Amino acid sequence: MLRPFEAADAAGVHAAWNEREFLRFAPVGFRFAGASLDRAVEWCARGEIFAGVERASGRLACHVTLFGADWSSKVTEIHYWTAVWARGRGFAAEAARAAGRWAVSELGFARVSLLSDMRNVGSLGVARAAGFRFEGVLRNASWTRSGRGDLASFSLIPQDLEPGQV
């Protein structure tokens, strides 16, 4: 289930922001990588969208958001992360699929792009499972705490959705 973040999510957000794999692939200079619990509390209080929570328990599983939206050209990028306990269970793929389809079908975006470091196998799997189409590799375009690497480029456009699909 997707919903805005709440103050009660701060501990889970803080844990995600400080987890080894998150830090490994966070872009250099990303202000939330390794951030404090106080910063997570502030961030959650702003009601950032979307928190992906497990339906049965309400436990925070992932985050997905549209980023860098250009409303005049109707293009945006999607970002996500997954809590350690939730990895490999399909939460991020389900959330990214829902957010991408919402952006295209409800908000009228012509393109939702998704970029993932080629070394981040989990993120590549999320992109594919969420229905984003692989477009190619941006060589040496990723600069993370792991060093320089290549970025896989994926996208979702209106033609990728079947009629009536949201």
N, C-alpha and C positions, 0 to 999 in steps of 0.2 A: 504494500500500500504506500502511495506517495502522499506526503503532507509537508507543511512548513516545519522547519526545525523549531524545537521548544527548548526552554532552559534545561529540562531534564535530560536532554541529549548531550549536554556539554562534556560529560565524562567520556562518552563513546567517541565524540568528535576528537577530543584531546588524545585519546588512545590511538585513533586512526592517524592523526597528524604526526604522531611520534613513533609510529611503527616502522620497523626496519625497511620493508619493501616500499612503503610510501615514501620514506626519506630517500631511498635509493633512486627512485624515478621522478621525484619532484624536481621541477625546473630550478636551476640555479637562481637564487633570489626570490623564490616563491615565499611570500611572507607568512604563510600558515605552516610551512614545513618546520616541525619542531617547536611550534608555538606553545605558549603556556596554557594552563587550564583557564586562567582569567581571560585570555584572548578567546578561547573556545566558548566561554560563557557569554562574552559580549557578542560573538558571531551568532550564536544560537538565538540570543535575545532579539536580533534583528529579523528573525523569522525567515532566514534564507530558505530557498526552495531548491530542491526537494530532498527531504529525508525519506529514504526507502526503509520501511519497517516491516518486520515479519508480521504477517496478519494475525497469527495465533497468539503471539506473546507481546507484540508492540515493540519489540527490541530493535534498536537501530542497526540496520544491516548495511546500508550504503547511502551514498549521496550522488545526486545527478543534477546538473544545472545547465542552462544555456549561458553561453559566455560570449562576450564581444559581439552582441547582436547589432547588425547594421540594418535598421528598419527601412531605410530608403531602398537598399538593394535586396532586402529580404534574405540575408544570409546570416548564419550564426554558427557557433561551434558548441559542441556538447562536451562536458567534462564529467568525470565520475570517479569515485573511489569506493572501496568495499572494506568493511570491518573484517578483521582477521577471521573471526569465527564464522563469517558468512561466505567466505571465498569458496568458489567451486560449487555453489548451491543455486546459481542462476539469478540471484537478487539484482546484481548490477545490470545484467543483460535485460532482465524484465523492465527495470527502471529506465534504462537507456532507450529501449524499444518504445516504451510508453511516452517518454518525453520527446523523442524524435518524431514520432507520429503525431503527437499533439502539436508540436511546432509547425509541422508541414500542413496538417489537415485543419487545425483550429486557428493557428496564428497566421497562416498563410506564407510561411517561409518557403522560398524556392530552393533552399539548400541548407542542410545541417551537416557541417563537417565534423570529423572526429579524427584526431591525430594521436598516435600512440608510438612510443619508443619501441623500436623493433625488438629490443631485448626484454620487453615487458610482456611475456607470454600470456599472462592472465588477462591483461588489457586487450591484447589482440583477440583473444577468445571471446571476450565480452562484445567487442565491436562486431565480430562475425555473427555471434548468436543473437545480437540485437537487430540484425538485418541490415546493417550498414554495408555498402559495397566497397570493396577494396579498389582503390584507384592507382596506387603506385607508391613509390618510396621517395621521400625527400632526403637525399643523401646529406649526412653530416648536419642535419637541421636540429637535432635534439641536443640540448646542453643541460645535463642533469648532474646531480652529485656523483654519478657514476662516470662522468666524463661525456665526451662527444659521442653521438650515435646517430643512427638513421631513424627517421619518422615514417611510419606507415600512414598513408592518407586514405581515409574512408569517407563516404558521404551517404546521405539519404536525401532524395529529391522526390517531388510528387509522383513522378512516373514509376517510382519503386513500390508505391502502395497499390494494392489491388483495389478495384472499385468497392467503395463502402468500408474499406479497412481504416481503422483509426489506431 
